[in-house]
Amino acid sequence: MSEIPMQWLQRRGTVEEFEQEALRRKSDSFGVPLDKAKAKLGERPFGTMTDSWKKFVENIESEDELWFFSSPPESFSKELGCNGFAILRDGKIHRTLVMVRT
C-alpha cells in the first residue's frame, strides 16, 4: 500500500505517454530536437530512475490505472515535497514510485 493521499494524483496516462513526456522534457531542457533526444535517450527516458520505472510498470495489470502524483507546491519550498507515479487498483493506490524527493 501507499502512503500518499488520493488528492495528490494529478494526471492519468499510459507507460508510453509518461516515457514520451520525459523525453520531451529532456529535449526541451537540452535544446535538441525530440527525435535526437529519442535516438540518444530513448531506452532510458528517466535516466538513472529508468530501471526502477521498468520494474514498477511490470506490476501493472490490465484493469489498473497509472497516474502521475505530486505533493502540494508548498511542500517543495519546505523541502518536504515529492512526486512520482502511482498504480491505482480497484480504486485504491496500490503502489507508488517516488521519482523526486526534496
C-alpha positions as CSV (number, residue, x, y, z in Angstrom):
1,M,0.0,0.0,0.0
2,S,0.9,3.6,-0.4
3,E,1.2,6.5,2.0
4,I,0.2,9.2,-0.4
5,P,-3.2,10.8,-0.4
6,M,-5.6,10.4,-3.3
7,Q,-5.7,14.2,-3.7
8,W,-2.0,14.1,-4.9
9,L,-3.0,12.2,-8.1
10,Q,-2.8,14.7,-10.9
11,R,-2.7,13.1,-14.3
12,R,-3.6,9.7,-15.6
13,G,-1.6,8.3,-18.5
14,T,0.0,5.2,-20.1
15,V,3.5,4.0,-19.8
16,E,4.3,5.2,-23.3
17,E,2.8,8.7,-22.6
18,F,4.8,9.2,-19.5
19,E,8.0,8.0,-21.2
20,Q,7.4,10.3,-24.2
21,E,6.8,13.2,-21.8
22,A,10.1,12.5,-20.0
23,L,11.9,12.5,-23.4
24,R,10.1,15.7,-24.4
25,R,11.3,17.4,-21.2
26,K,14.9,16.3,-21.8
27,S,14.6,17.5,-25.4
28,D,13.4,20.9,-24.3
29,S,16.0,21.3,-21.5
30,F,18.9,20.3,-23.7
31,G,17.6,22.4,-26.6
32,V,17.7,19.5,-29.1
33,P,15.1,18.1,-31.4
34,L,12.8,15.5,-29.9
35,D,13.9,12.8,-32.5
36,K,17.5,13.4,-31.4
37,A,16.7,13.0,-27.7
38,K,14.7,9.8,-28.6
39,A,17.7,8.4,-30.5
40,K,20.1,9.2,-27.7
41,L,18.0,8.6,-24.6
42,G,15.0,6.5,-25.8
43,E,16.0,3.4,-23.9
44,R,16.5,5.4,-20.7
45,P,13.7,8.1,-20.6
46,F,14.0,8.5,-16.8
47,G,17.8,8.4,-16.7
48,T,19.1,6.7,-13.6
49,M,15.5,6.0,-12.5
50,T,14.7,4.0,-15.6
51,D,15.4,0.6,-14.1
52,S,13.2,1.4,-11.1
53,W,10.5,2.7,-13.6
54,K,10.6,-0.5,-15.7
55,K,10.4,-2.7,-12.6
56,F,7.5,-0.6,-11.3
57,V,5.4,-0.7,-14.5
58,E,5.9,-4.5,-14.8
59,N,3.4,-4.8,-12.0
60,I,0.6,-3.0,-13.9
61,E,-2.4,-5.3,-14.5
62,S,-5.0,-4.8,-17.3
63,E,-7.5,-3.0,-15.1
64,D,-5.0,-0.8,-13.3
65,E,-4.6,2.9,-13.8
66,L,-1.2,4.7,-14.0
67,W,-1.1,8.2,-12.5
68,F,1.5,10.9,-12.0
69,F,1.3,12.4,-8.5
70,S,2.8,15.3,-6.7
71,S,2.7,16.7,-3.2
72,P,1.4,20.2,-2.8
73,P,3.6,23.0,-4.2
74,E,4.3,24.4,-0.7
75,S,5.8,21.1,0.4
76,F,8.6,21.6,-2.1
77,S,9.5,25.1,-0.8
78,K,9.8,23.5,2.7
79,E,12.0,20.7,1.2
80,L,9.3,18.1,2.1
81,G,8.0,17.6,-1.5
82,C,7.9,14.5,-3.7
83,N,6.4,13.4,-7.0
84,G,6.3,10.3,-9.0
85,F,3.9,7.7,-10.2
86,A,1.1,5.6,-8.7
87,I,-0.7,2.4,-9.7
88,L,-4.4,2.5,-8.9
89,R,-6.0,-0.9,-8.4
90,D,-9.7,-1.3,-7.6
91,G,-9.9,2.5,-6.9
92,K,-7.1,2.4,-4.3
93,I,-3.4,3.4,-4.5
94,H,-1.7,0.0,-4.8
95,R,2.0,1.0,-5.4
96,T,4.0,4.2,-5.8
97,L,7.3,5.1,-7.3
98,V,8.9,8.3,-6.0
99,M,10.9,10.0,-8.7
100,V,11.8,13.3,-6.9
101,R,12.1,13.9,-3.2
102,T,13.2,17.3,-1.8
